[in-house]
Amino acid sequence: MTECVSGEHDFPDEDETGAYCEEHGVTMLFHGPPITPGDLAGGSPPAIPQRDH
């Protein structure tokens, strides 16, 4: 599970598309693979996935 931005607990509601914490009013949407430290080390930014229309 993903930790809530409060840092106090995991998101109580989470699936493959995102997570929601009613207590803190936080919604997090997942838009692709997690960013790794190598993605931030320079060079090209991570690829943006294309939507199917």
Protein Blocks (a to p, Z undefined) as FASTA:
>chain_A
ZZdfklpaccfbdcfkbccdfknopacddebdcddfklmngcjddddddddZZ
